[in-house]
Amino acid sequence: SELVSLVGRFAHALQRERGLSNVYLASGGTRFALQRQEQIACCDALQEEVVAQFDRLDTEARRLPNGARLFGRIAVLLHGLDSLPALRDQVASRDAMPADATASYVRLIANLLAVVFEAADSAGDPEVSRALFAMFNFMQGKEFAGQERAFGGAVFASGTVDAASRAHWQHLIESQEACLRLFLDFSEPHVLAVEHASQQPEVMAAIERLRRAGLFPV
């Protein structure tokens, strides 16, 4: 549970870094330069905590259900984190296209979420496993929402949307909905009450208007 919570915070921080980097590149380096550096420092601190948490895990994989898969996912993630400094350098020098940088962050965050999934699957207590699985799906849905935000922004910026773009946008929406359905199915009532209370009808309505405007422009 501690591992999943920490990895979730790291994923959230990287999502923010991804967004700032995207705007920085799209603006030719004129926007969010300082905020991006501040966010990198935040991500580095969380990365150190995550790696330290990995080091504290029992490396005897046979003691954990699916432990070998969990440690395999951790190994893939650590390999991906090794490429993060080079990606940041490319963004800083504006040698990366926004779409390419975003894709690199997406892969890295996917590796983080894969660790969360395997951690949930490796929990020995069914109640803990159920809660972690609910949390994984909420986090995965949030990641699809972040991708939709970036993709929708690009569509509005271009002023055009073709059939392939519509299909991809719809895929992101459906992926979010599938994840949130699983979150609802596996969450305890008090968790659902908190999630429901956090929703703002006017925000949800605004999102739907933006989706309709982007998917079906007049």
C-alpha beads as a LAMMPS data file, in Angstrom:
LAMMPS data file: protein, C-alpha beads

218 atoms
217 bonds

1 atom types
1 bond types

-500.0 500.0 xlo xhi
-500.0 500.0 ylo yhi
-500.0 500.0 zlo zhi

Masses

1 110.0

Atoms # bond

1 1 1 0.000 0.000 0.000
2 1 1 2.835 2.391 0.812
3 1 1 4.512 1.519 -2.479
4 1 1 1.349 2.135 -4.505
5 1 1 0.698 5.452 -2.761
6 1 1 4.241 6.651 -3.423
7 1 1 4.282 5.485 -7.039
8 1 1 0.944 7.225 -7.535
9 1 1 2.381 10.521 -6.282
10 1 1 5.359 10.094 -8.598
11 1 1 3.097 9.368 -11.571
12 1 1 1.049 12.489 -10.799
13 1 1 4.232 14.580 -10.637
14 1 1 5.445 13.207 -13.979
15 1 1 2.058 13.936 -15.532
16 1 1 2.482 17.549 -14.461
17 1 1 6.042 17.617 -15.815
18 1 1 4.740 16.200 -19.095
19 1 1 2.164 18.976 -19.388
20 1 1 4.637 21.737 -18.574
21 1 1 7.175 20.291 -21.022
22 1 1 4.558 20.120 -23.749
23 1 1 3.641 23.789 -23.348
24 1 1 7.318 24.750 -23.078
25 1 1 8.090 23.060 -26.401
26 1 1 4.948 24.282 -28.145
27 1 1 5.727 27.879 -27.106
28 1 1 9.315 27.730 -28.344
29 1 1 10.615 27.820 -24.785
30 1 1 8.839 31.049 -23.846
31 1 1 6.334 29.589 -21.373
32 1 1 6.693 27.579 -18.141
33 1 1 10.508 27.374 -18.221
34 1 1 10.844 28.088 -14.491
35 1 1 7.817 25.993 -13.526
36 1 1 9.243 23.081 -15.506
37 1 1 12.553 23.256 -13.615
38 1 1 10.709 23.393 -10.298
39 1 1 8.622 20.389 -11.287
40 1 1 11.718 18.423 -12.323
41 1 1 13.147 18.984 -8.842
42 1 1 9.882 17.715 -7.335
43 1 1 9.958 14.626 -9.579
44 1 1 13.589 13.914 -8.719
45 1 1 12.790 13.974 -5.000
46 1 1 9.864 11.580 -5.475
47 1 1 11.951 9.327 -7.707
48 1 1 14.514 8.993 -4.913
49 1 1 11.735 7.983 -2.518
50 1 1 10.358 5.439 -4.984
51 1 1 13.754 3.843 -5.586
52 1 1 14.383 3.712 -1.835
53 1 1 11.018 1.981 -1.393
54 1 1 11.994 -0.549 -4.059
55 1 1 15.226 -1.226 -2.172
56 1 1 13.237 -2.030 0.972
57 1 1 11.127 -4.665 -0.759
58 1 1 11.830 -8.304 0.006
59 1 1 13.759 -9.427 -3.052
60 1 1 12.781 -13.035 -2.464
61 1 1 10.149 -13.091 -5.210
62 1 1 8.940 -16.554 -4.200
63 1 1 7.574 -15.088 -0.954
64 1 1 5.067 -12.947 -2.849
65 1 1 2.252 -14.115 -5.112
66 1 1 3.361 -13.073 -8.618
67 1 1 6.474 -11.558 -7.029
68 1 1 8.614 -12.333 -10.075
69 1 1 6.271 -10.277 -12.269
70 1 1 6.324 -7.370 -9.811
71 1 1 10.114 -7.253 -9.731
72 1 1 10.198 -7.628 -13.490
73 1 1 7.987 -4.545 -13.853
74 1 1 10.221 -2.664 -11.421
75 1 1 13.271 -3.562 -13.513
76 1 1 11.578 -2.245 -16.676
77 1 1 10.617 0.951 -14.862
78 1 1 14.133 1.547 -13.549
79 1 1 15.509 1.066 -17.062
80 1 1 13.024 3.642 -18.338
81 1 1 13.952 6.108 -15.603
82 1 1 17.565 5.947 -16.811
83 1 1 16.433 7.676 -20.019
84 1 1 14.628 10.499 -18.230
85 1 1 17.630 12.881 -17.945
86 1 1 18.281 12.643 -21.698
87 1 1 14.604 13.350 -22.425
88 1 1 14.722 16.404 -20.184
89 1 1 17.855 17.648 -21.931
90 1 1 16.125 17.312 -25.309
91 1 1 13.146 19.280 -24.012
92 1 1 15.402 21.967 -22.482
93 1 1 17.258 22.445 -25.776
94 1 1 13.988 22.129 -27.748
95 1 1 15.429 19.269 -29.795
96 1 1 12.268 17.211 -29.224
97 1 1 8.886 17.647 -30.877
98 1 1 5.993 18.033 -28.400
99 1 1 4.325 14.842 -29.622
100 1 1 7.549 12.818 -29.284
101 1 1 8.270 14.126 -25.785
102 1 1 4.695 13.414 -24.722
103 1 1 4.945 9.866 -26.066
104 1 1 8.126 9.285 -24.027
105 1 1 6.424 10.486 -20.839
106 1 1 3.387 8.314 -21.635
107 1 1 5.596 5.216 -21.841
108 1 1 7.305 6.051 -18.566
109 1 1 4.017 6.628 -16.753
110 1 1 2.678 3.378 -18.233
111 1 1 5.635 1.576 -16.635
112 1 1 4.799 3.179 -13.291
113 1 1 1.177 2.076 -13.535
114 1 1 2.289 -1.443 -14.472
115 1 1 4.143 -1.593 -11.133
116 1 1 0.948 -0.511 -9.366
117 1 1 -1.028 -3.259 -11.128
118 1 1 1.456 -5.967 -10.192
119 1 1 1.645 -4.691 -6.604
120 1 1 -2.144 -4.983 -6.358
121 1 1 -1.984 -8.480 -7.839
122 1 1 0.789 -9.480 -5.411
123 1 1 -1.012 -8.424 -2.224
124 1 1 -1.648 -11.410 0.000
125 1 1 -4.745 -9.944 1.654
126 1 1 -7.840 -10.021 -0.628
127 1 1 -9.239 -6.825 0.916
128 1 1 -5.974 -4.975 0.342
129 1 1 -5.713 -6.360 -3.174
130 1 1 -9.253 -5.211 -3.957
131 1 1 -8.544 -1.688 -2.697
132 1 1 -5.287 -1.478 -4.646
133 1 1 -6.978 -2.728 -7.801
134 1 1 -9.603 0.005 -7.422
135 1 1 -6.856 2.570 -6.951
136 1 1 -4.974 1.287 -10.001
137 1 1 -8.034 1.742 -12.205
138 1 1 -8.633 5.234 -10.856
139 1 1 -4.994 6.122 -11.610
140 1 1 -5.181 4.547 -15.064
141 1 1 -8.386 6.444 -15.813
142 1 1 -6.694 9.656 -14.696
143 1 1 -3.821 8.947 -17.088
144 1 1 -6.226 8.446 -19.999
145 1 1 -7.870 11.741 -18.990
146 1 1 -4.481 13.450 -19.144
147 1 1 -3.865 12.011 -22.586
148 1 1 -7.298 13.189 -23.721
149 1 1 -6.565 16.688 -22.420
150 1 1 -3.319 16.854 -24.405
151 1 1 -4.865 15.330 -27.520
152 1 1 -7.933 17.563 -27.379
153 1 1 -5.744 20.615 -26.943
154 1 1 -3.795 19.669 -30.048
155 1 1 -7.014 19.201 -32.037
156 1 1 -8.360 22.601 -30.992
157 1 1 -5.012 24.223 -31.746
158 1 1 -4.974 22.750 -35.250
159 1 1 -8.605 23.665 -35.916
160 1 1 -9.249 20.394 -37.763
161 1 1 -10.188 16.833 -36.845
162 1 1 -10.150 13.843 -39.192
163 1 1 -11.653 10.366 -38.854
164 1 1 -8.499 8.902 -37.310
165 1 1 -8.376 11.689 -34.712
166 1 1 -12.034 11.171 -33.848
167 1 1 -11.461 7.438 -33.400
168 1 1 -8.461 7.989 -31.119
169 1 1 -10.284 10.605 -29.059
170 1 1 -13.256 8.256 -28.666
171 1 1 -10.888 5.474 -27.633
172 1 1 -9.456 7.657 -24.861
173 1 1 -12.954 8.490 -23.604
174 1 1 -14.049 4.843 -23.628
175 1 1 -10.824 3.777 -21.894
176 1 1 -11.459 6.281 -19.107
177 1 1 -15.022 5.072 -18.666
178 1 1 -13.933 1.426 -18.521
179 1 1 -11.361 2.199 -15.817
180 1 1 -13.823 4.223 -13.767
181 1 1 -16.429 1.456 -13.966
182 1 1 -13.900 -0.955 -12.455
183 1 1 -13.017 1.626 -9.814
184 1 1 -16.704 1.854 -8.883
185 1 1 -17.088 -1.932 -8.821
186 1 1 -14.111 -2.533 -6.511
187 1 1 -14.319 0.462 -4.158
188 1 1 -15.850 0.570 -0.697
189 1 1 -18.946 2.772 -0.149
190 1 1 -17.066 5.432 1.832
191 1 1 -14.528 5.777 -0.995
192 1 1 -17.314 6.158 -3.545
193 1 1 -18.944 8.822 -1.367
194 1 1 -15.733 10.852 -1.313
195 1 1 -15.261 10.475 -5.073
196 1 1 -18.877 11.497 -5.748
197 1 1 -18.579 14.539 -3.480
198 1 1 -15.494 15.697 -5.406
199 1 1 -17.370 15.923 -8.701
200 1 1 -18.529 19.344 -9.869
201 1 1 -21.532 19.162 -12.238
202 1 1 -20.583 22.375 -14.027
203 1 1 -17.088 21.009 -14.739
204 1 1 -18.457 17.693 -16.023
205 1 1 -20.880 19.578 -18.276
206 1 1 -18.054 21.762 -19.605
207 1 1 -15.998 18.660 -20.440
208 1 1 -18.898 17.184 -22.394
209 1 1 -19.330 20.449 -24.337
210 1 1 -15.626 20.459 -25.220
211 1 1 -15.815 16.850 -26.354
212 1 1 -18.776 17.542 -28.615
213 1 1 -17.117 20.645 -30.036
214 1 1 -13.900 18.762 -30.768
215 1 1 -15.398 15.537 -32.068
216 1 1 -18.211 17.059 -34.083
217 1 1 -17.166 20.584 -35.134
218 1 1 -19.727 22.625 -37.028

Bonds

1 1 1 2
2 1 2 3
3 1 3 4
4 1 4 5
5 1 5 6
6 1 6 7
7 1 7 8
8 1 8 9
9 1 9 10
10 1 10 11
11 1 11 12
12 1 12 13
13 1 13 14
14 1 14 15
15 1 15 16
16 1 16 17
17 1 17 18
18 1 18 19
19 1 19 20
20 1 20 21
21 1 21 22
22 1 22 23
23 1 23 24
24 1 24 25
25 1 25 26
26 1 26 27
27 1 27 28
28 1 28 29
29 1 29 30
30 1 30 31
31 1 31 32
32 1 32 33
33 1 33 34
34 1 34 35
35 1 35 36
36 1 36 37
37 1 37 38
38 1 38 39
39 1 39 40
40 1 40 41
41 1 41 42
42 1 42 43
43 1 43 44
44 1 44 45
45 1 45 46
46 1 46 47
47 1 47 48
48 1 48 49
49 1 49 50
50 1 50 51
51 1 51 52
52 1 52 53
53 1 53 54
54 1 54 55
55 1 55 56
56 1 56 57
57 1 57 58
58 1 58 59
59 1 59 60
60 1 60 61
61 1 61 62
62 1 62 63
63 1 63 64
64 1 64 65
65 1 65 66
66 1 66 67
67 1 67 68
68 1 68 69
69 1 69 70
70 1 70 71
71 1 71 72
72 1 72 73
73 1 73 74
74 1 74 75
75 1 75 76
76 1 76 77
77 1 77 78
78 1 78 79
79 1 79 80
80 1 80 81
81 1 81 82
82 1 82 83
83 1 83 84
84 1 84 85
85 1 85 86
86 1 86 87
87 1 87 88
88 1 88 89
89 1 89 90
90 1 90 91
91 1 91 92
92 1 92 93
93 1 93 94
94 1 94 95
95 1 95 96
96 1 96 97
97 1 97 98
98 1 98 99
99 1 99 100
100 1 100 101
101 1 101 102
102 1 102 103
103 1 103 104
104 1 104 105
105 1 105 106
106 1 106 107
107 1 107 108
108 1 108 109
109 1 109 110
110 1 110 111
111 1 111 112
112 1 112 113
113 1 113 114
114 1 114 115
115 1 115 116
116 1 116 117
117 1 117 118
118 1 118 119
119 1 119 120
120 1 120 121
121 1 121 122
122 1 122 123
123 1 123 124
124 1 124 125
125 1 125 126
126 1 126 127
127 1 127 128
128 1 128 129
129 1 129 130
130 1 130 131
131 1 131 132
132 1 132 133
133 1 133 134
134 1 134 135
135 1 135 136
136 1 136 137
137 1 137 138
138 1 138 139
139 1 139 140
140 1 140 141
141 1 141 142
142 1 142 143
143 1 143 144
144 1 144 145
145 1 145 146
146 1 146 147
147 1 147 148
148 1 148 149
149 1 149 150
150 1 150 151
151 1 151 152
152 1 152 153
153 1 153 154
154 1 154 155
155 1 155 156
156 1 156 157
157 1 157 158
158 1 158 159
159 1 159 160
160 1 160 161
161 1 161 162
162 1 162 163
163 1 163 164
164 1 164 165
165 1 165 166
166 1 166 167
167 1 167 168
168 1 168 169
169 1 169 170
170 1 170 171
171 1 171 172
172 1 172 173
173 1 173 174
174 1 174 175
175 1 175 176
176 1 176 177
177 1 177 178
178 1 178 179
179 1 179 180
180 1 180 181
181 1 181 182
182 1 182 183
183 1 183 184
184 1 184 185
185 1 185 186
186 1 186 187
187 1 187 188
188 1 188 189
189 1 189 190
190 1 190 191
191 1 191 192
192 1 192 193
193 1 193 194
194 1 194 195
195 1 195 196
196 1 196 197
197 1 197 198
198 1 198 199
199 1 199 200
200 1 200 201
201 1 201 202
202 1 202 203
203 1 203 204
204 1 204 205
205 1 205 206
206 1 206 207
207 1 207 208
208 1 208 209
209 1 209 210
210 1 210 211
211 1 211 212
212 1 212 213
213 1 213 214
214 1 214 215
215 1 215 216
216 1 216 217
217 1 217 218
